[in-house]
Amino acid sequence: MPTVLRIGAFRFYFYSHEPNEPPHVHVDRGEATIKVWLDAIKVAKSRGFRAHEINGILDMVAEHRSALTEAWHEHFG
């Protein structure tokens, strides 16, 4: 479960056992978690975040999309 980015209390990471899915990133803060597709910056699933928090997370993913996508391809080949 490599962590690829930290912003404040948010941890951005990949699960190593998901190589057959489209590029995406998981983001956690405490018990809350969200999975975001990187190609279209869309929520795949979320638990524990409120709508305004999700919008902020999507903004962070969009801002760092290139680096996150590059890290995805480096990790999964």
Buried (B, 14 or more C-beta within 10 A) or exposed (E): EEEBBEBEEBBBBBEEEBEEEEBBBBBBBEEBBBBBBBEEEEBEEBEEBEEEBBEBBBEBBEEBBEEBBEBBEEEEE
